[in-house]
Amino acid sequence: MNQTSLPASPSKAMPPHNDSSIGGLLLSTGKITPENAERVLRMQKELGIRFGEAALRLGLITEADIQQVLARQFDYPYLQPGDAKFSDKLVAAYQPFSRQVETLRAVRSQLMLRWFARGHKSLVIASIDQDDGASLFAANLAVVFSQLGENTLLVDANLREPRQQEIFDLQTKQGLSDILAGRADARSISKIDSFVSLSVLTAGTLPPNPQELLSRTVFSNMSAEFETAHDIVLYDTVAFTSGADALAIAGRARGVLLVVRKNKTLLEDVAAVSEQLASAGAELVGSVLVDF
């Protein structure tokens, strides 16, 4: 009777779960099982091919799986549809090689050169009107900064109509407003495990006095602590037409990236906001035209 010889210590033959090799990453992410890993290793040895190629030939993984673990090898994590409950409009997470995300990376490069390289750590992402897409843009921008390896914190400072909790499917009840009111602390910040260097602070309990909360000294102190603990701090704020909250935050961050809507935002409104920012001691770092 023929018998198959197995290694005396299978754990030494298979890639360990904390291994950063293709095999180790496929195991740790659940793309293949330990049992299937043994099949792959046998084919790899017989044919003298790479682990990933053997797994592909056996039909255990797809080319998309290979691309994803390669990205993890190079510290460039992204997701496949269904991997998390994030909004499908978080294109930087789900479609990292699309033209939209190439544009996001170009914006990131400009910001690194024109703002963050000058010693700044914080930036406000704002818009003229509430439905101009600033929150979604801020979320995607935070993802691409984290993919660069920058320790990034996204703060949902829109205490009127917050979006980040929904975009990142966060279940936290306390957030920025609760910290400002003295009812919570930095432990309210959520680490986004799908990305190595990304954290999100949600808006928290919607307060009756958002502008007053954001104008308190405690906000300045908190912002300084955020900058100490992170490389990049992005603030998603309420639109300029919805209140003066954005000006209070901009006065602390010193810089604003304005999201403008194609065929909607008026140039005179942009000029008016630029003047308001200058009066608040903040700089209009640039503007981004969106059409979603």
Order of alpha helices (4+ residues) and beta strands (2+ residues): alpha-alpha-alpha-alpha-alpha-alpha-alpha-beta-alpha-beta-alpha-alpha-beta-beta-alpha-alpha-beta-alpha-beta-alpha-beta
